[in-house]
Amino acid sequence: MTEIEQLTAQALAKLSRRKRRKRSKSQVESMLRPLGFIVSRESDEHDREMFNSMRELTYQNLRDIPAVEAVRREGMTPMRGGSFFVDWEVDGQVQRREVLVTELRLGMTRARLFYFEGYWHLWSMASAAKTSEDGFNEFTTMLIDEIEELRPRVLYAANLSRLIRSQFEEKRLSLGLCDNVDKIVAKDMTIRLTGPDSAFGFMQLTMMGFCAATERDAIVQRLLAGKIAKWRRNEWPFGSAVIPFGYRFDKELSTLVPMPELRPQVAEMLLVLASDVPVSEKARRLDEIGVPTLRSSRKTGDTRFSTRSNIESAVRSLYAWIPVWVSGEFLFRYQNPLDDLEELSGLPVVRYPAKKGGDDSSDPGELQMLYRVGVPDGGWADPSILAAVTHKATHLAGIHPDKPRPVADASLVESEAKAIHQQVLPPEFTRGTNLANRSRRNRARARRLISPFTGRHWIRDDHFYEMRSTNDGYTVTRWPLDSLDPAIDIEYADYLANRKEES
């Protein structure tokens, strides 16, 4: 059996088992080490075109390796499902090789892991600096886990910033690399972590990690300063990409302007949002009124609520904009991405107050900018309708009245809707992208999707399988059972209970 065949057998064994095994030192030393581990990461969690560009940049540097070039030619195919096929020449004949893809899940972070001809590949659309509730970056934790188990000879990346974006996370990564990786190859840079130059290699890694973290902080500060400058010029922060119904975007002034002729439709929309009818019925009525979704579908460009795969999330996102229709105000909240930032360009970072005075260190805080976009004369609807939809929005937000969301003192002084801003969540929460909302996925939601089989799932051989729809039809995605949380994934909890009863 050749070395590649032995590596392939090891890879298949890893992909088929449920949990990472704790091996003894002798077992670790006896295992064959993969030829390489290729990491492709892009910070934006939703923009696949950006990830595709980073993927191509990563693999362009490795086109001289036939096994890696074969994967590169498949483009974004590994992101679509549980396996894909690669054309591979063996003894002068081209064969179609199936490559298994496992989805890794840690908290809110997702990644795709697969193996082909001696090389492992890890693809992820996640930040390498953002910390979770436990204080660690989930992508870095995931990367370290795979490095310690696979022990690749070479770690490949487009550049070091794809691996390191925080000085604290660099220290964790360095510990994981020690005795597990011989060298890092990032474009034209090679960092040797074994042999006589290992001390210099780790020092080089620390210095480059510091530079990457400093660069990231500088970029973030510059972007934040730009957002604050736009606010002071009263320029709408989302441009023409996001416009609440009833308003139009003035390109010359970069501001929102009310459209009084749409007052009847806006009033009817608010009446629908204030009602207690099912979400599907709300979506149907909103489509009849002519209310578009805040963002068009990336696949089709459609703006109808009833055609969205997650209708509930699309409808709930409208409640974040209730202050705009009620009082003509929008409180732009931007989560603070820098731990030690307290103030930027004269704008303070607002945090929940700690129980014993001072600021809550566990809360990263947010920068708040109050926009006034105005309402037509007489408002968008009768006061009774505005009061009803406000009550509905605050009820859905689920914020305890005794602990409202903190609002900056300047915004409290200038705002005419202080209570609404304290009780209504921003769009990223009502859209369903936070952990609490994502954990509500269940069989009922799967049945509401347009594609009849999307969301169907099963458990087999210690893996969780789920069927998903794509532009090309259906794909099956799988991930290890130990990556699921029984407190969130109801089916996994039932599976564990059944296994306990059987044993």
Residue pairs with C-beta under 8 A, 6 or more apart in sequence:
1 9
3 32
3 118
4 117
4 118
6 32
7 32
7 34
7 35
7 115
7 118
8 115
8 117
8 118
10 31
10 32
11 34
11 115
11 120
12 100
14 115
14 149
14 150
15 100
15 102
15 115
16 461
16 463
17 462
18 462
18 463
18 480
18 481
18 482
19 462
19 480
19 482
20 145
20 149
23 31
28 151
31 151
33 150
33 151
33 152
33 153
34 115
34 118
34 119
34 120
34 150
34 151
34 152
34 153
35 118
35 119
35 152
35 153
35 154
36 65
36 68
36 118
36 119
36 120
36 152
36 153
36 154
36 155
36 156
37 119
37 120
37 121
37 122
37 146
37 147
37 150
37 152
37 154
37 155
37 156
37 181
38 58
38 59
38 62
38 68
38 119
38 120
38 121
38 122
38 156
38 157
39 58
39 122
39 124
39 143
39 155
39 156
39 157
39 162
39 163
40 51
40 54
40 55
40 58
40 59
40 121
40 122
40 123
40 124
40 157
40 158
40 162
41 54
41 123
41 124
41 125
41 126
41 128
41 139
41 157
41 162
41 163
42 50
42 51
42 53
42 54
42 55
42 124
42 125
43 125
43 126
43 127
43 128
43 165
44 50
44 51
44 125
45 125
45 126
45 127
46 125
47 125
48 76
48 79
48 125
51 76
51 79
51 123
51 125
52 75
52 76
54 158
54 162
55 76
55 123
56 72
57 158
58 156
58 157
58 158
58 162
59 68
59 69
59 71
59 72
60 72
61 156
61 158
61 187
62 68
62 69
62 72
62 156
63 69
63 72
65 119
66 117
67 88
67 116
67 117
67 118
67 119
68 119
70 86
70 87
70 88
70 116
70 117
71 78
71 86
71 99
71 116
71 119
71 121
73 87
74 84
74 86
77 84
78 84
78 99
78 101
78 112
78 114
78 121
78 123
79 112
79 123
80 470
80 472
80 475
81 101
81 468
81 470
81 475
81 476
81 477
82 100
82 101
82 102
82 465
82 475
82 476
82 477
82 478
83 98
83 99
83 100
83 101
84 98
84 99
84 101
85 96
85 97
85 98
85 99
86 96
86 97
86 99
86 116
87 94
87 95
87 96
87 97
88 94
88 95
88 96
88 97
88 117
89 95
97 116
99 114
99 115
99 116
100 114
100 115
101 112
101 113
101 114
101 477
102 112
102 113
102 114
102 463
102 478
102 479
102 480
103 110
103 111
103 112
103 113
103 477
103 478
103 479
104 110
104 111
104 112
104 113
104 122
104 142
104 146
104 479
104 480
104 483
105 479
105 483
105 484
106 138
106 141
106 142
106 483
107 132
107 133
107 138
107 435
108 132
108 138
108 435
108 438
109 124
109 126
109 138
109 139
109 142
110 124
110 125
110 126
111 122
111 123
111 124
111 126
111 139
111 142
112 121
112 122
112 123
112 124
113 120
113 121
113 122
113 123
113 146
114 120
114 121
115 121
120 146
120 150
120 152
122 142
122 143
122 146
124 139
124 142
126 138
126 139
127 137
127 139
127 165
128 137
128 139
128 140
128 161
128 162
128 163
128 164
128 165
128 166
128 169
129 137
129 165
129 166
129 169
129 213
129 216
129 337
130 137
130 337
131 137
132 138
133 362
136 169
136 172
137 166
137 169
140 166
140 169
140 172
140 173
141 172
143 163
143 173
143 176
144 172
144 173
144 175
144 176
147 155
147 176
147 177
147 180
147 181
148 176
148 180
151 180
151 181
152 180
152 181
153 181
153 182
153 183
154 181
154 182
154 183
154 184
154 185
155 163
155 177
155 181
155 183
155 184
155 185
156 184
156 185
156 186
157 163
157 184
157 185
157 186
158 186
158 187
159 186
159 187
159 189
160 184
160 186
160 189
160 205
160 208
160 209
160 212
161 212
161 215
161 216
162 186
163 173
163 184
163 186
164 170
164 173
164 205
164 208
164 209
164 212
164 213
165 212
165 213
165 216
166 213
166 216
167 209
167 210
167 213
170 205
170 206
170 209
170 210
170 212
170 213
173 209
174 202
174 205
174 206
174 209
177 184
177 193
177 205
178 193
178 202
181 193
182 192
182 193
182 194
183 190
183 191
183 192
183 193
183 194
183 201
184 190
184 191
184 193
184 205
191 201
191 204
191 205
191 208
192 198
192 200
192 201
193 201
193 202
193 205
217 338
220 337
220 338
221 338
221 341
221 344
224 334
224 337
224 344
224 345
224 367
225 344
225 345
227 237
227 334
227 367
227 369
228 344
228 345
228 347
228 367
228 369
229 345
230 237
230 254
231 237
231 332
231 369
231 371
233 254
234 253
234 255
234 371
234 372
235 253
235 254
235 255
236 249
236 254
236 255
236 256
236 371
236 373
237 332
237 369
237 371
239 249
239 254
240 249
240 251
241 295
242 294
242 295
243 249
243 256
243 294
244 256
244 294
244 321
244 324
244 325
245 262
245 265
245 266
245 269
245 291
245 292
246 258
246 259
246 262
246 263
246 265
246 266
246 325
246 380
247 256
247 257
247 258
247 259
247 324
247 373
248 256
248 257
248 259
249 255
249 256
249 257
250 256
250 257
255 373
256 373
257 373
258 328
258 373
258 374
258 375
258 376
260 376
260 377
263 376
263 378
263 380
263 381
265 289
265 290
265 291
266 325
266 380
266 381
267 380
267 381
267 382
267 385
268 289
269 286
269 289
269 291
269 318
270 325
270 380
270 381
270 385
270 386
270 389
271 381
271 385
271 389
272 282
272 285
272 286
272 289
273 282
273 315
273 318
273 319
273 322
273 389
273 392
273 393
274 385
274 388
274 389
274 391
274 392
275 282
277 285
279 311
279 312
279 315
279 316
280 306
280 311
280 448
282 305
282 315
283 305
283 306
283 308
283 311
283 314
283 315
284 305
284 306
286 305
286 315
287 304
287 305
287 306
291 305
291 318
292 303
292 304
293 303
293 304
293 305
293 308
293 314
293 317
294 317
294 318
294 321
294 427
296 302
296 303
297 303
297 307
297 308
299 471
300 307
305 311
305 314
305 315
307 450
308 314
309 449
309 450
309 451
309 454
309 469
310 432
310 445
310 449
311 448
312 432
312 445
312 448
313 431
313 432
313 437
316 396
316 430
316 431
316 432
317 427
317 430
317 431
317 432
318 430
319 392
319 393
319 396
319 397
319 424
319 430
320 393
320 424
320 425
320 426
320 427
320 429
320 430
320 431
321 330
321 427
322 389
322 390
322 393
322 420
322 424
323 329
323 330
323 331
323 417
323 420
323 421
323 424
324 330
324 373
325 375
325 380
325 381
325 386
325 389
326 379
326 380
326 386
326 389
326 390
326 417
326 420
327 375
327 415
327 416
327 417
327 420
328 372
328 373
328 374
328 375
329 370
329 371
329 372
329 373
329 415
329 416
329 417
329 421
330 370
330 371
330 373
331 368
331 369
331 370
331 371
331 407
331 411
331 415
331 421
331 426
332 368
332 369
332 370
332 371
333 366
333 367
333 368
333 426
334 366
334 367
334 368
334 369
335 364
335 365
335 366
336 349
336 364
336 365
336 366
336 367
337 364
339 364
341 349
341 365
342 348
342 349
343 349
344 367
347 367
347 368
347 369
347 408
348 408
349 365
349 366
349 367
350 365
350 366
350 367
350 368
350 406
350 407
350 408
351 359
351 360
351 363
351 364
351 365
351 366
351 406
352 359
352 360
352 363
352 403
352 406
353 359
353 360
353 406
354 360
354 361
359 365
368 407
368 408
368 411
370 410
370 411
370 414
370 415
379 386
380 386
390 420
393 420
393 423
393 424
394 420
394 423
394 424
396 430
397 423
397 424
397 425
397 429
397 430
399 405
399 422
399 423
399 425
401 423
404 419
404 422
404 423
405 421
405 422
405 423
405 425
406 422
407 415
407 418
407 421
407 422
411 421
412 418
415 421
428 434
429 437
432 438
439 488
441 455
442 490
443 455
445 455
446 454
446 455
446 456
447 455
449 455
449 469
450 469
451 469
451 474
453 467
453 469
453 474
454 467
454 468
454 469
454 474
455 466
455 467
455 468
456 466
456 467
457 464
457 465
457 466
457 467
457 491
458 465
459 465
459 481
459 491
459 492
459 495
462 480
462 481
463 478
463 479
463 480
463 481
464 478
464 479
464 480
464 481
464 484
464 489
464 491
464 492
465 476
465 477
465 478
466 476
466 477
466 478
467 474
467 475
467 476
468 474
468 475
468 476
468 477
469 475
481 492
481 495
484 492
485 492
486 492
486 493
486 496
487 493
